[in-house]
Amino acid sequence: MKTRKLNQCGQIFSTDLLIASSAFLLILSFSIVYSNSVAQNIFLLEKSNEREQVAQTTANALLNSPGFPANWQNLPDLTSVFALGISGSRNIIDNAKLQKIAQFSQTDYEKVIDLLGAGKYGLKVLVLRLQNNQTISEFGADQLSEQSVSTVNRLALLEGEEVIVRVKVFE
């Protein structure tokens, strides 16, 4: 049996170790970049889905409910109003409520969007003629061109005429 001398040691830093370390760091870097990209895409998709859900909820609140109290359009302000709606019955718009909500959105926009469930977003609602897309009424704020927007269109009746209620929710 041979004995080893103390000055004979294995090579710690070799070409194989350098190549393996480089490959490991390269794979690790790509994994971090890819996972960051996936996380960013998921975040943007979740924001878009939430904004879309708020647009649908707002459109439903406007057209499926008269609001609470049901005669809120006769009140001088929104302090005792708990929910807004512009319909007398499902998908039939009450013109007095439509005019009053447009008036309230000019004077108390933040309260109007809170009552409609769109509090952390901007809101624009348009009532358009079905035949030619001519604007009959509108309320809310205008979005900037670079803002992300979710739009929901609903059909309704206004004084016997078919209209489109377009709800835009934006960041």
Backbone torsions as a table, in degrees:
resi	resn	phi	psi	omega
1	MET	NA	133.5	-176.9
2	LYS	-92.6	147.8	176.5
3	THR	-103.4	149.0	-179.2
4	ARG	-89.6	145.8	174.1
5	LYS	-88.5	149.6	-177.0
6	LEU	-67.1	-24.5	-177.3
7	ASN	-89.1	2.9	176.8
8	GLN	-101.6	102.6	-178.8
9	CYS	-119.5	158.0	175.7
10	GLY	-72.0	158.4	-178.7
11	GLN	-83.4	118.9	-177.0
12	ILE	-81.3	-44.4	-176.0
13	PHE	-104.3	103.9	-178.1
14	SER	-122.2	173.3	178.2
15	THR	-64.8	-38.4	178.4
16	ASP	-61.9	-42.2	178.8
17	LEU	-65.2	-40.2	178.8
18	LEU	-64.0	-44.2	179.8
19	ILE	-66.6	-44.4	-180.0
20	ALA	-63.7	-41.7	178.2
21	SER	-64.4	-42.5	178.9
22	SER	-63.1	-43.9	179.4
23	ALA	-63.6	-43.0	179.1
24	PHE	-61.1	-46.3	-179.7
25	LEU	-65.9	-36.7	178.4
26	LEU	-65.5	-46.2	178.4
27	ILE	-64.3	-41.2	178.1
28	LEU	-62.7	-42.4	178.8
29	SER	-62.9	-46.6	178.5
30	PHE	-62.8	-37.8	178.6
31	SER	-63.8	-42.7	179.6
32	ILE	-65.8	-45.2	-179.9
33	VAL	-63.7	-44.0	-179.3
34	TYR	-65.2	-45.1	-179.3
35	SER	-66.2	-34.5	176.2
36	ASN	-65.8	-40.9	178.4
37	SER	-64.7	-43.1	178.2
38	VAL	-63.7	-43.3	179.6
39	ALA	-62.4	-40.2	178.6
40	GLN	-65.1	-42.6	178.8
41	ASN	-64.1	-39.9	178.0
42	ILE	-65.4	-41.0	178.6
43	PHE	-61.0	-45.9	-179.7
44	LEU	-65.8	-37.9	178.4
45	LEU	-66.2	-40.5	177.6
46	GLU	-64.6	-40.6	177.0
47	LYS	-62.8	-42.6	179.7
48	SER	-64.3	-43.2	178.8
49	ASN	-63.6	-40.6	179.1
50	GLU	-65.1	-42.5	178.9
51	ARG	-64.4	-40.6	177.5
52	GLU	-63.4	-41.4	178.7
53	GLN	-63.8	-40.8	178.1
54	VAL	-64.6	-39.3	178.2
55	ALA	-63.0	-43.0	178.7
56	GLN	-66.5	-42.4	179.4
57	THR	-63.6	-41.0	179.2
58	THR	-65.5	-43.9	178.1
59	ALA	-61.7	-41.7	177.6
60	ASN	-64.1	-41.8	179.6
61	ALA	-62.4	-39.8	-178.7
62	LEU	-68.7	-44.2	-169.5
63	LEU	-99.7	-13.1	-177.8
64	ASN	-105.9	-0.7	-174.5
65	SER	-142.4	145.2	173.5
66	PRO	-80.5	-8.1	-175.9
67	GLY	97.6	175.3	178.5
68	PHE	-139.6	118.5	-0.1
69	PRO	-68.8	158.4	-174.5
70	ALA	-64.7	-23.3	179.8
71	ASN	-103.3	34.4	-176.6
72	TRP	-59.6	-24.6	-178.6
73	GLN	-68.3	-16.5	178.4
74	ASN	-90.1	-4.8	-178.3
75	LEU	-84.9	150.1	-177.7
76	PRO	-73.7	-25.1	179.2
77	ASP	-150.4	-176.9	-174.9
78	LEU	-97.6	11.2	-174.7
79	THR	-64.9	-34.0	-178.9
80	SER	-104.7	15.8	178.5
81	VAL	-96.2	133.7	-179.0
82	PHE	-107.9	-20.9	178.0
83	ALA	-155.0	144.5	178.3
84	LEU	-108.5	145.6	174.4
85	GLY	-157.7	149.3	-177.7
86	ILE	-111.1	9.5	-177.4
87	SER	-105.3	141.5	171.7
88	GLY	-78.9	-40.3	169.9
89	SER	-142.0	171.5	-170.6
90	ARG	-51.1	122.1	177.1
91	ASN	62.5	17.1	173.4
92	ILE	-117.1	111.6	-172.5
93	ILE	-80.1	132.5	173.4
94	ASP	-87.8	116.1	-174.9
95	ASN	-61.4	-35.9	178.9
96	ALA	-63.6	-40.8	178.7
97	LYS	-68.0	-39.3	178.6
98	LEU	-61.5	-45.3	178.9
99	GLN	-66.2	-38.9	-178.0
100	LYS	-69.6	-39.5	179.3
101	ILE	-67.9	-34.1	175.3
102	ALA	-64.8	-40.2	178.0
103	GLN	-65.8	-46.3	179.4
104	PHE	-63.9	-34.2	-178.7
105	SER	-69.5	-23.2	175.6
106	GLN	-76.7	-34.5	-176.2
107	THR	-95.7	-31.1	-176.0
108	ASP	-141.1	60.8	-175.5
109	TYR	-56.9	-44.4	-177.6
110	GLU	-61.7	-41.3	179.3
111	LYS	-66.9	-39.8	179.4
112	VAL	-62.1	-47.7	-178.5
113	ILE	-69.7	-30.1	174.7
114	ASP	-65.3	-43.8	-179.7
115	LEU	-67.4	-24.6	177.7
116	LEU	-89.9	-4.9	177.2
117	GLY	87.2	15.9	-178.5
118	ALA	-115.3	31.5	-170.4
119	GLY	-53.5	-38.5	-176.7
120	LYS	-93.3	5.7	179.7
121	TYR	-119.8	170.0	169.7
122	GLY	-90.1	156.7	-174.7
123	LEU	-141.1	136.4	172.7
124	LYS	-137.4	126.9	179.0
125	VAL	-119.9	129.0	178.5
126	LEU	-120.2	138.7	171.2
127	VAL	-111.9	117.0	-172.8
128	LEU	-119.8	146.0	173.0
129	ARG	-66.8	138.9	-176.8
130	LEU	-67.9	-37.3	-174.3
131	GLN	-70.8	-41.7	-172.2
132	ASN	-130.0	9.1	179.9
133	ASN	58.1	24.4	176.4
134	GLN	-74.4	135.8	-177.9
135	THR	-74.3	124.7	175.5
136	ILE	-92.1	-46.1	-179.1
137	SER	-152.2	156.5	176.4
138	GLU	-155.6	152.9	173.5
139	PHE	-153.9	160.2	-179.1
140	GLY	111.0	-165.8	-176.9
141	ALA	-107.4	153.9	175.5
142	ASP	-86.0	139.0	178.6
143	GLN	-87.3	156.2	174.3
144	LEU	-79.7	155.6	-174.2
145	SER	-64.5	-27.4	-177.2
146	GLU	-88.7	-1.4	-178.7
147	GLN	-80.9	146.7	175.4
148	SER	-76.1	134.0	-174.6
149	VAL	-128.1	138.6	169.5
150	SER	-115.7	132.6	-175.9
151	THR	-123.7	136.4	175.5
152	VAL	-126.2	132.1	176.8
153	ASN	-111.4	134.6	176.8
154	ARG	-131.4	143.8	175.2
155	LEU	-89.2	143.3	179.4
156	ALA	-153.9	175.6	175.1
157	LEU	-114.8	135.1	175.0
158	LEU	-129.4	109.7	-178.5
159	GLU	52.7	44.3	177.0
160	GLY	82.2	-4.6	-179.1
161	GLU	-102.6	136.6	177.0
162	GLU	-73.6	131.4	-178.7
163	VAL	-133.4	163.1	172.9
164	ILE	-108.0	128.2	173.0
165	VAL	-102.0	113.1	-178.0
166	ARG	-105.4	117.9	179.8
167	VAL	-107.6	120.8	178.0
168	LYS	-113.1	125.9	177.6
169	VAL	-117.9	129.8	-175.7
170	PHE	-140.1	162.0	-177.9
171	GLU	-90.1	NA	NA
